[in-house]
């Protein structure tokens, strides 16, 4: 069975990368100059698009589909 290709916008990609860096929604909104409500809506759309229910599920799905490169994710301690 072939994997279905999921297309993401540049905004969605930025949101996914920030989620992978454990940035909270409020900070994502500030960084991207959107309202927190808009960011929450975008994340809900991403959950639906990828068929997941959590931020962790979203990251796992994007890594497994090759949309997120783990080597570019830096853990800040």
N, C-alpha and C positions, 0 to 999 in steps of 0.2 A: 504494500500500500504506500503511495506517495504522500509525502508531507505537503499539506496545503500551505502555499506561500501567503504569509501575512504581511501586508504593507503597513509601514509606520511613517508618520509624518516627521519632519525635523523636530517639531515641538514634542511629539510623543517620545522620540528618541532621547531628547534632552531630559525629559521627565524620568524615563526609565533609568538613565545613567545616574541621575541625582538620587533616585530611590535606591539604586545599587550602592551608593555612597552613604546610605542611611540618613539622608537629609529629610527632615519632617516636612509635611505639606506646607506649613506656614512659611518655612524658609525657601522651599521651592518656589512659592508664589512671589516672594521678594526677589529672589535671584532672577526669575524669568519675567518679572514685572506684570504679573497677572494677579487677579484676586484669588484668595485661598479657595473660595467656592468654585471658581473656574478650574483650578488645579484638581480639586476633589472630583469634579465632573470628568475631567480628562482621564484621571486614574480609573474611575468607574468604567469609562468606555474601554480603556486598555484591559481591564479585568474581563469584560465581556468579549472583547476581540480575541483574547488569548485563552478564554475558557477557564479562568482561574478565579480564586476568591480572596487571595491575600497578596501582599507585596512580595513575599518570599516566592509564592507560586509564579508571580509575574517574572521575577528575575530568573528563576529556574527555566521557565518557558523560553525566555528570550535568549538565554545562553544556549539551550539545547537546539534552538533554531538558527544559531549563528548570528543573531542580531546584537548581541552584547559580548564584548571581548573581556573575559575575566582578567587578563593580564593588565588591562587599563584601569581596573578598579583598585584603588589604594585605600587600605584601612587606616583611618586616622584614630590614633589612641591618645 
